Amino acid sequence: MNRPPDGLPGRYRGEFPILERKVYLNSNSLGALSRRAVAYRHQFEDQWNDLGASAWYELWMRKLEDVRAAFGRTVGASPDEIALLPSVSAGLAAVAGALDFRDRNRVVLTELDFPTLAYQFLSRERTGLEVIMVESPDGIEIPIERIEAAVDERTALLATSHVFFSSGAIQDAAALARIAHRQGAYFLLDAYQASGQIPIDVKAWDVDFLVSGSLKWLCGGPGMAFLYVRPELEMEPTTLSWFGVEDQFGFDLRAARPHPDARRFEMGTPAVGAAFTAAGGLEIVEEVGIERIRERNRELTEDLVERLAEAGMRPHVAPEATRRSAVVLAEHRDAAGAVRRLAELGIIIDFRKDRVRLSPHFYNTFEDNRLAVEALIES
């Protein structure tokens, strides 16, 4: 394989201390922590110590708005279309609570989606909701015609992943939105495995809802999740928090007017410390540019696929490179054991069932790939 020079990661590797000590190829589980994110987290702690509660009004509310706007830019949305939440589960619960399932009682998912997405709706089957699970013929992708056949006039919501966590395959979000809307259903895109590594445009794709978080490719750690809500949607959540009302500092129990924008879906006081950490990751992702990240990650991905195939470990990825993300799985005779043995060598990867999973990000190098695959061969 003709490998391009490693110029991009060379500029940013110093931002991520773990790369000085480890070969880190596990960004789809947890993005590397940057010095910038740590500095912002310390800034939050210093403000807490210096100002106490007054930091809310002068500084912390502003930081929350900065994070809201920064994530919005990564998906092509404005700040007022983004709700800040503690987890994707909370975002899914807010959406599910706002939907009317009386006339349409079906939700369509796929068997390759992350379990959090399925659990949200499977737990509601006892209320009469019907969950349709579209099966995959190969465990890698879902043919779009199968999804189209499952969505009908009884469907309230088509909810599925942009990138499948167990294969790294990328779905065509715009085509999925068209399938849902032709039948009068809403479309929810779970972008947790995609945000920060693949360009997203919620407006061009006509997405109704998108959920994601800072944990993975956005390099912002746990505790900060995001919900995009298409502004034309007038539905209201059944759970209303004090951050979700229009005049939260009015403290009027009799005037519970929801925010007119996506903030009406927010669930209580945001985790400000998590927001400061997330701000560091978002800043670097924006600085590099998601288009550049996508191109760099594509190079790393194809390099990994080739190395694994040459080593006799059959890659479990989409057959076409254009449908592959930087999530690369391969069969291994002892996947869990291999992950433990590589960790002892300072090489951090992951596994899912009987496959090892490697997920390089823009800060990785071809040398990282080489070291990981050679270690896998020996494990």
Helices and strands as residue ranges (DSSP letters): H 7-12, G 13-15, H 18-21, E 23-24, H 35-51, G 52-54, H 55-55, I 56-60, H 61-75, G 79-81, E 82-85, H 88-98, E 106-110, H 115-122, G 125-127, E 130-134, H 144-150, E 155-161, H 173-182, E 186-190, H 202-205, E 209-213, E 225-229, G 248-250, G 262-265, H 272-288, H 290-310, G 321-323, E 328-331, H 335-344, E 347-348, E 350-352, E 355-358, H 366-378
